[in-house]
Amino acid sequence: MIEHPPSSFGQFAEWLGAKIAVVGAICISIALLSSPLGLAYSVPLSLAAAVMFLIAQIFIVRWMFGAGMKSTKDLGFGSNRQALKYGLFMKGLDWRLSAVAIYGLVSSLVLGFFGMGQFVSGAMLLSFATFGAVTQAMRLNRFWPVDTKI
């Protein structure tokens, strides 16, 4: 099978995926700090959440037309069982993205309790959208068994 060079969209998604750990940590920290400061319902936070949602969509599209289109054999697995086991045990993930994803999930829960059930705050949306973007980026930056054989 011939490997084609990535398109400009693919290169942009890869570049964005390399930066998302730092950007995600900053966005989540801003979301957490905005709640005690009384800025949780501000429009800029809602706009930042929309941008993070769009970034997650870029990662989804890149995954669908990249490694997501490869078979389990192309990814280096001998069977579907091995692929399922690899995915369930969270192998091959970047530890930085995993840490930011956990940070995003915990901050979303904390902000949900700060808002006393009102999940419409910009801070909550930013935290949850960043969590979604980071988890989608985790798939792009994952190491597959075929990557170690090269």
PyMOL CGO cylinders between C-alpha atoms (Angstrom):
from pymol import cmd
from pymol.cgo import CYLINDER

trace = [
    CYLINDER, 0.00, 0.00, 0.00, 1.38, 3.40, -0.97, 0.3, 1, 1, 1, 1, 1, 1,
    CYLINDER, 1.38, 3.40, -0.97, 1.56, 6.05, 1.76, 0.3, 1, 1, 1, 1, 1, 1,
    CYLINDER, 1.56, 6.05, 1.76, 0.51, 9.41, 0.42, 0.3, 1, 1, 1, 1, 1, 1,
    CYLINDER, 0.51, 9.41, 0.42, 1.80, 12.64, 1.97, 0.3, 1, 1, 1, 1, 1, 1,
    CYLINDER, 1.80, 12.64, 1.97, -0.79, 14.38, 4.13, 0.3, 1, 1, 1, 1, 1, 1,
    CYLINDER, -0.79, 14.38, 4.13, -2.85, 17.16, 2.62, 0.3, 1, 1, 1, 1, 1, 1,
    CYLINDER, -2.85, 17.16, 2.62, -2.69, 20.72, 3.89, 0.3, 1, 1, 1, 1, 1, 1,
    CYLINDER, -2.69, 20.72, 3.89, -5.76, 19.98, 6.02, 0.3, 1, 1, 1, 1, 1, 1,
    CYLINDER, -5.76, 19.98, 6.02, -4.00, 16.92, 7.40, 0.3, 1, 1, 1, 1, 1, 1,
    CYLINDER, -4.00, 16.92, 7.40, -0.87, 18.90, 8.16, 0.3, 1, 1, 1, 1, 1, 1,
    CYLINDER, -0.87, 18.90, 8.16, -2.95, 21.58, 9.89, 0.3, 1, 1, 1, 1, 1, 1,
    CYLINDER, -2.95, 21.58, 9.89, -4.76, 18.96, 11.98, 0.3, 1, 1, 1, 1, 1, 1,
    CYLINDER, -4.76, 18.96, 11.98, -1.45, 17.34, 12.94, 0.3, 1, 1, 1, 1, 1, 1,
    CYLINDER, -1.45, 17.34, 12.94, 0.01, 20.72, 13.90, 0.3, 1, 1, 1, 1, 1, 1,
    CYLINDER, 0.01, 20.72, 13.90, -3.08, 21.56, 15.93, 0.3, 1, 1, 1, 1, 1, 1,
    CYLINDER, -3.08, 21.56, 15.93, -2.98, 18.14, 17.57, 0.3, 1, 1, 1, 1, 1, 1,
    CYLINDER, -2.98, 18.14, 17.57, 0.58, 18.76, 18.71, 0.3, 1, 1, 1, 1, 1, 1,
    CYLINDER, 0.58, 18.76, 18.71, -0.42, 22.04, 20.40, 0.3, 1, 1, 1, 1, 1, 1,
    CYLINDER, -0.42, 22.04, 20.40, -3.75, 21.00, 21.92, 0.3, 1, 1, 1, 1, 1, 1,
    CYLINDER, -3.75, 21.00, 21.92, -2.32, 19.77, 25.25, 0.3, 1, 1, 1, 1, 1, 1,
    CYLINDER, -2.32, 19.77, 25.25, -0.99, 23.21, 26.17, 0.3, 1, 1, 1, 1, 1, 1,
    CYLINDER, -0.99, 23.21, 26.17, -3.95, 25.11, 24.71, 0.3, 1, 1, 1, 1, 1, 1,
    CYLINDER, -3.95, 25.11, 24.71, -6.39, 22.75, 26.42, 0.3, 1, 1, 1, 1, 1, 1,
    CYLINDER, -6.39, 22.75, 26.42, -4.75, 23.15, 29.82, 0.3, 1, 1, 1, 1, 1, 1,
    CYLINDER, -4.75, 23.15, 29.82, -4.86, 26.93, 29.45, 0.3, 1, 1, 1, 1, 1, 1,
    CYLINDER, -4.86, 26.93, 29.45, -8.53, 26.92, 28.40, 0.3, 1, 1, 1, 1, 1, 1,
    CYLINDER, -8.53, 26.92, 28.40, -9.55, 24.67, 31.27, 0.3, 1, 1, 1, 1, 1, 1,
    CYLINDER, -9.55, 24.67, 31.27, -7.64, 26.82, 33.76, 0.3, 1, 1, 1, 1, 1, 1,
    CYLINDER, -7.64, 26.82, 33.76, -9.37, 29.94, 32.42, 0.3, 1, 1, 1, 1, 1, 1,
    CYLINDER, -9.37, 29.94, 32.42, -12.73, 28.22, 32.75, 0.3, 1, 1, 1, 1, 1, 1,
    CYLINDER, -12.73, 28.22, 32.75, -12.01, 27.24, 36.35, 0.3, 1, 1, 1, 1, 1, 1,
    CYLINDER, -12.01, 27.24, 36.35, -10.75, 30.70, 37.30, 0.3, 1, 1, 1, 1, 1, 1,
    CYLINDER, -10.75, 30.70, 37.30, -13.66, 32.51, 35.67, 0.3, 1, 1, 1, 1, 1, 1,
    CYLINDER, -13.66, 32.51, 35.67, -16.28, 30.97, 37.92, 0.3, 1, 1, 1, 1, 1, 1,
    CYLINDER, -16.28, 30.97, 37.92, -15.06, 32.41, 41.25, 0.3, 1, 1, 1, 1, 1, 1,
    CYLINDER, -15.06, 32.41, 41.25, -14.34, 35.73, 39.52, 0.3, 1, 1, 1, 1, 1, 1,
    CYLINDER, -14.34, 35.73, 39.52, -17.95, 36.00, 38.31, 0.3, 1, 1, 1, 1, 1, 1,
    CYLINDER, -17.95, 36.00, 38.31, -17.09, 35.74, 34.61, 0.3, 1, 1, 1, 1, 1, 1,
    CYLINDER, -17.09, 35.74, 34.61, -18.55, 32.28, 34.04, 0.3, 1, 1, 1, 1, 1, 1,
    CYLINDER, -18.55, 32.28, 34.04, -21.47, 33.58, 31.97, 0.3, 1, 1, 1, 1, 1, 1,
    CYLINDER, -21.47, 33.58, 31.97, -19.45, 35.86, 29.70, 0.3, 1, 1, 1, 1, 1, 1,
    CYLINDER, -19.45, 35.86, 29.70, -19.73, 35.81, 25.92, 0.3, 1, 1, 1, 1, 1, 1,
    CYLINDER, -19.73, 35.81, 25.92, -15.96, 35.37, 25.28, 0.3, 1, 1, 1, 1, 1, 1,
    CYLINDER, -15.96, 35.37, 25.28, -16.01, 32.08, 27.19, 0.3, 1, 1, 1, 1, 1, 1,
    CYLINDER, -16.01, 32.08, 27.19, -18.94, 30.86, 25.10, 0.3, 1, 1, 1, 1, 1, 1,
    CYLINDER, -18.94, 30.86, 25.10, -17.10, 31.85, 21.91, 0.3, 1, 1, 1, 1, 1, 1,
    CYLINDER, -17.10, 31.85, 21.91, -13.97, 30.05, 23.10, 0.3, 1, 1, 1, 1, 1, 1,
    CYLINDER, -13.97, 30.05, 23.10, -16.12, 26.97, 23.74, 0.3, 1, 1, 1, 1, 1, 1,
    CYLINDER, -16.12, 26.97, 23.74, -17.45, 27.17, 20.18, 0.3, 1, 1, 1, 1, 1, 1,
    CYLINDER, -17.45, 27.17, 20.18, -13.89, 27.36, 18.84, 0.3, 1, 1, 1, 1, 1, 1,
    CYLINDER, -13.89, 27.36, 18.84, -12.87, 24.32, 20.90, 0.3, 1, 1, 1, 1, 1, 1,
    CYLINDER, -12.87, 24.32, 20.90, -15.90, 22.46, 19.57, 0.3, 1, 1, 1, 1, 1, 1,
    CYLINDER, -15.90, 22.46, 19.57, -14.82, 23.26, 16.00, 0.3, 1, 1, 1, 1, 1, 1,
    CYLINDER, -14.82, 23.26, 16.00, -11.28, 22.09, 16.79, 0.3, 1, 1, 1, 1, 1, 1,
    CYLINDER, -11.28, 22.09, 16.79, -12.76, 18.78, 17.98, 0.3, 1, 1, 1, 1, 1, 1,
    CYLINDER, -12.76, 18.78, 17.98, -14.57, 18.50, 14.64, 0.3, 1, 1, 1, 1, 1, 1,
    CYLINDER, -14.57, 18.50, 14.64, -11.27, 19.00, 12.79, 0.3, 1, 1, 1, 1, 1, 1,
    CYLINDER, -11.27, 19.00, 12.79, -9.78, 16.13, 14.77, 0.3, 1, 1, 1, 1, 1, 1,
    CYLINDER, -9.78, 16.13, 14.77, -12.78, 13.91, 14.07, 0.3, 1, 1, 1, 1, 1, 1,
    CYLINDER, -12.78, 13.91, 14.07, -12.58, 14.51, 10.32, 0.3, 1, 1, 1, 1, 1, 1,
    CYLINDER, -12.58, 14.51, 10.32, -8.82, 13.94, 10.32, 0.3, 1, 1, 1, 1, 1, 1,
    CYLINDER, -8.82, 13.94, 10.32, -9.28, 10.68, 12.22, 0.3, 1, 1, 1, 1, 1, 1,
    CYLINDER, -9.28, 10.68, 12.22, -12.03, 9.47, 9.90, 0.3, 1, 1, 1, 1, 1, 1,
    CYLINDER, -12.03, 9.47, 9.90, -9.91, 9.93, 6.79, 0.3, 1, 1, 1, 1, 1, 1,
    CYLINDER, -9.91, 9.93, 6.79, -6.62, 8.94, 8.40, 0.3, 1, 1, 1, 1, 1, 1,
    CYLINDER, -6.62, 8.94, 8.40, -6.00, 6.07, 10.81, 0.3, 1, 1, 1, 1, 1, 1,
    CYLINDER, -6.00, 6.07, 10.81, -9.74, 5.58, 11.27, 0.3, 1, 1, 1, 1, 1, 1,
    CYLINDER, -9.74, 5.58, 11.27, -9.95, 4.18, 7.73, 0.3, 1, 1, 1, 1, 1, 1,
    CYLINDER, -9.95, 4.18, 7.73, -7.25, 1.58, 8.35, 0.3, 1, 1, 1, 1, 1, 1,
    CYLINDER, -7.25, 1.58, 8.35, -8.10, -1.98, 9.22, 0.3, 1, 1, 1, 1, 1, 1,
    CYLINDER, -8.10, -1.98, 9.22, -6.94, -3.64, 12.41, 0.3, 1, 1, 1, 1, 1, 1,
    CYLINDER, -6.94, -3.64, 12.41, -4.36, -5.51, 10.37, 0.3, 1, 1, 1, 1, 1, 1,
    CYLINDER, -4.36, -5.51, 10.37, -3.02, -2.24, 8.92, 0.3, 1, 1, 1, 1, 1, 1,
    CYLINDER, -3.02, -2.24, 8.92, -2.68, -0.86, 12.46, 0.3, 1, 1, 1, 1, 1, 1,
    CYLINDER, -2.68, -0.86, 12.46, -0.57, -3.85, 13.47, 0.3, 1, 1, 1, 1, 1, 1,
    CYLINDER, -0.57, -3.85, 13.47, -3.06, -6.12, 15.24, 0.3, 1, 1, 1, 1, 1, 1,
    CYLINDER, -3.06, -6.12, 15.24, -3.39, -9.83, 14.62, 0.3, 1, 1, 1, 1, 1, 1,
    CYLINDER, -3.39, -9.83, 14.62, -7.08, -9.94, 15.50, 0.3, 1, 1, 1, 1, 1, 1,
    CYLINDER, -7.08, -9.94, 15.50, -10.01, -7.76, 16.51, 0.3, 1, 1, 1, 1, 1, 1,
    CYLINDER, -10.01, -7.76, 16.51, -9.64, -9.09, 20.05, 0.3, 1, 1, 1, 1, 1, 1,
    CYLINDER, -9.64, -9.09, 20.05, -6.11, -7.67, 20.28, 0.3, 1, 1, 1, 1, 1, 1,
    CYLINDER, -6.11, -7.67, 20.28, -7.32, -4.32, 18.97, 0.3, 1, 1, 1, 1, 1, 1,
    CYLINDER, -7.32, -4.32, 18.97, -10.16, -4.21, 21.49, 0.3, 1, 1, 1, 1, 1, 1,
    CYLINDER, -10.16, -4.21, 21.49, -7.81, -5.13, 24.34, 0.3, 1, 1, 1, 1, 1, 1,
    CYLINDER, -7.81, -5.13, 24.34, -5.36, -2.44, 23.21, 0.3, 1, 1, 1, 1, 1, 1,
    CYLINDER, -5.36, -2.44, 23.21, -8.10, 0.18, 23.22, 0.3, 1, 1, 1, 1, 1, 1,
    CYLINDER, -8.10, 0.18, 23.22, -9.68, -0.87, 26.52, 0.3, 1, 1, 1, 1, 1, 1,
    CYLINDER, -9.68, -0.87, 26.52, -6.39, -0.80, 28.39, 0.3, 1, 1, 1, 1, 1, 1,
    CYLINDER, -6.39, -0.80, 28.39, -5.64, 2.67, 27.00, 0.3, 1, 1, 1, 1, 1, 1,
    CYLINDER, -5.64, 2.67, 27.00, -2.31, 1.69, 25.49, 0.3, 1, 1, 1, 1, 1, 1,
    CYLINDER, -2.31, 1.69, 25.49, -0.35, 3.94, 23.19, 0.3, 1, 1, 1, 1, 1, 1,
    CYLINDER, -0.35, 3.94, 23.19, -1.78, 7.22, 24.50, 0.3, 1, 1, 1, 1, 1, 1,
    CYLINDER, -1.78, 7.22, 24.50, 0.19, 10.40, 25.07, 0.3, 1, 1, 1, 1, 1, 1,
    CYLINDER, 0.19, 10.40, 25.07, 0.39, 10.95, 28.83, 0.3, 1, 1, 1, 1, 1, 1,
    CYLINDER, 0.39, 10.95, 28.83, 0.14, 14.75, 28.47, 0.3, 1, 1, 1, 1, 1, 1,
    CYLINDER, 0.14, 14.75, 28.47, -3.15, 14.52, 26.61, 0.3, 1, 1, 1, 1, 1, 1,
    CYLINDER, -3.15, 14.52, 26.61, -4.44, 11.97, 29.09, 0.3, 1, 1, 1, 1, 1, 1,
    CYLINDER, -4.44, 11.97, 29.09, -3.62, 14.32, 31.98, 0.3, 1, 1, 1, 1, 1, 1,
    CYLINDER, -3.62, 14.32, 31.98, -5.34, 17.27, 30.27, 0.3, 1, 1, 1, 1, 1, 1,
    CYLINDER, -5.34, 17.27, 30.27, -8.38, 15.10, 29.51, 0.3, 1, 1, 1, 1, 1, 1,
    CYLINDER, -8.38, 15.10, 29.51, -8.70, 14.07, 33.16, 0.3, 1, 1, 1, 1, 1, 1,
    CYLINDER, -8.70, 14.07, 33.16, -8.20, 17.71, 34.18, 0.3, 1, 1, 1, 1, 1, 1,
    CYLINDER, -8.20, 17.71, 34.18, -10.98, 18.72, 31.78, 0.3, 1, 1, 1, 1, 1, 1,
    CYLINDER, -10.98, 18.72, 31.78, -13.37, 16.07, 33.03, 0.3, 1, 1, 1, 1, 1, 1,
    CYLINDER, -13.37, 16.07, 33.03, -12.78, 16.94, 36.68, 0.3, 1, 1, 1, 1, 1, 1,
    CYLINDER, -12.78, 16.94, 36.68, -13.10, 20.66, 36.01, 0.3, 1, 1, 1, 1, 1, 1,
    CYLINDER, -13.10, 20.66, 36.01, -16.38, 20.08, 34.15, 0.3, 1, 1, 1, 1, 1, 1,
    CYLINDER, -16.38, 20.08, 34.15, -17.73, 18.24, 37.18, 0.3, 1, 1, 1, 1, 1, 1,
    CYLINDER, -17.73, 18.24, 37.18, -16.48, 20.95, 39.55, 0.3, 1, 1, 1, 1, 1, 1,
    CYLINDER, -16.48, 20.95, 39.55, -17.97, 23.73, 37.43, 0.3, 1, 1, 1, 1, 1, 1,
    CYLINDER, -17.97, 23.73, 37.43, -21.24, 21.83, 37.26, 0.3, 1, 1, 1, 1, 1, 1,
    CYLINDER, -21.24, 21.83, 37.26, -21.42, 21.83, 41.04, 0.3, 1, 1, 1, 1, 1, 1,
    CYLINDER, -21.42, 21.83, 41.04, -20.38, 25.52, 41.23, 0.3, 1, 1, 1, 1, 1, 1,
    CYLINDER, -20.38, 25.52, 41.23, -23.21, 26.42, 38.88, 0.3, 1, 1, 1, 1, 1, 1,
    CYLINDER, -23.21, 26.42, 38.88, -25.65, 24.43, 41.02, 0.3, 1, 1, 1, 1, 1, 1,
    CYLINDER, -25.65, 24.43, 41.02, -27.05, 22.53, 38.07, 0.3, 1, 1, 1, 1, 1, 1,
    CYLINDER, -27.05, 22.53, 38.07, -26.96, 25.31, 35.49, 0.3, 1, 1, 1, 1, 1, 1,
    CYLINDER, -26.96, 25.31, 35.49, -24.81, 23.89, 32.72, 0.3, 1, 1, 1, 1, 1, 1,
    CYLINDER, -24.81, 23.89, 32.72, -25.24, 26.84, 30.37, 0.3, 1, 1, 1, 1, 1, 1,
    CYLINDER, -25.24, 26.84, 30.37, -22.35, 28.92, 31.66, 0.3, 1, 1, 1, 1, 1, 1,
    CYLINDER, -22.35, 28.92, 31.66, -19.57, 29.76, 29.24, 0.3, 1, 1, 1, 1, 1, 1,
    CYLINDER, -19.57, 29.76, 29.24, -17.04, 28.33, 31.70, 0.3, 1, 1, 1, 1, 1, 1,
    CYLINDER, -17.04, 28.33, 31.70, -18.81, 24.98, 31.78, 0.3, 1, 1, 1, 1, 1, 1,
    CYLINDER, -18.81, 24.98, 31.78, -19.13, 24.90, 28.00, 0.3, 1, 1, 1, 1, 1, 1,
    CYLINDER, -19.13, 24.90, 28.00, -15.46, 25.81, 27.56, 0.3, 1, 1, 1, 1, 1, 1,
    CYLINDER, -15.46, 25.81, 27.56, -14.33, 23.14, 29.98, 0.3, 1, 1, 1, 1, 1, 1,
    CYLINDER, -14.33, 23.14, 29.98, -16.47, 20.43, 28.41, 0.3, 1, 1, 1, 1, 1, 1,
    CYLINDER, -16.47, 20.43, 28.41, -15.66, 21.44, 24.81, 0.3, 1, 1, 1, 1, 1, 1,
    CYLINDER, -15.66, 21.44, 24.81, -11.95, 21.40, 25.66, 0.3, 1, 1, 1, 1, 1, 1,
    CYLINDER, -11.95, 21.40, 25.66, -12.36, 17.95, 27.18, 0.3, 1, 1, 1, 1, 1, 1,
    CYLINDER, -12.36, 17.95, 27.18, -13.99, 16.82, 23.93, 0.3, 1, 1, 1, 1, 1, 1,
    CYLINDER, -13.99, 16.82, 23.93, -11.27, 18.34, 21.75, 0.3, 1, 1, 1, 1, 1, 1,
    CYLINDER, -11.27, 18.34, 21.75, -8.49, 16.78, 23.81, 0.3, 1, 1, 1, 1, 1, 1,
    CYLINDER, -8.49, 16.78, 23.81, -10.08, 13.33, 23.77, 0.3, 1, 1, 1, 1, 1, 1,
    CYLINDER, -10.08, 13.33, 23.77, -10.43, 13.53, 19.99, 0.3, 1, 1, 1, 1, 1, 1,
    CYLINDER, -10.43, 13.53, 19.99, -6.78, 14.60, 19.71, 0.3, 1, 1, 1, 1, 1, 1,
    CYLINDER, -6.78, 14.60, 19.71, -5.79, 11.56, 21.77, 0.3, 1, 1, 1, 1, 1, 1,
    CYLINDER, -5.79, 11.56, 21.77, -6.75, 9.34, 18.84, 0.3, 1, 1, 1, 1, 1, 1,
    CYLINDER, -6.75, 9.34, 18.84, -4.57, 11.33, 16.42, 0.3, 1, 1, 1, 1, 1, 1,
    CYLINDER, -4.57, 11.33, 16.42, -1.52, 11.14, 18.68, 0.3, 1, 1, 1, 1, 1, 1,
    CYLINDER, -1.52, 11.14, 18.68, -1.90, 7.50, 19.64, 0.3, 1, 1, 1, 1, 1, 1,
    CYLINDER, -1.90, 7.50, 19.64, 0.90, 5.06, 18.90, 0.3, 1, 1, 1, 1, 1, 1,
    CYLINDER, 0.90, 5.06, 18.90, -0.27, 1.90, 17.18, 0.3, 1, 1, 1, 1, 1, 1,
    CYLINDER, -0.27, 1.90, 17.18, 1.64, -1.40, 17.10, 0.3, 1, 1, 1, 1, 1, 1,
    CYLINDER, 1.64, -1.40, 17.10, 2.57, -0.83, 13.46, 0.3, 1, 1, 1, 1, 1, 1,
    CYLINDER, 2.57, -0.83, 13.46, 4.31, 2.43, 14.49, 0.3, 1, 1, 1, 1, 1, 1,
    CYLINDER, 4.31, 2.43, 14.49, 6.77, 0.53, 16.69, 0.3, 1, 1, 1, 1, 1, 1,
    CYLINDER, 6.77, 0.53, 16.69, 7.66, -1.93, 13.91, 0.3, 1, 1, 1, 1, 1, 1,
    CYLINDER, 7.66, -1.93, 13.91, 8.93, 0.79, 11.58, 0.3, 1, 1, 1, 1, 1, 1,
]
cmd.load_cgo(trace, "trace")
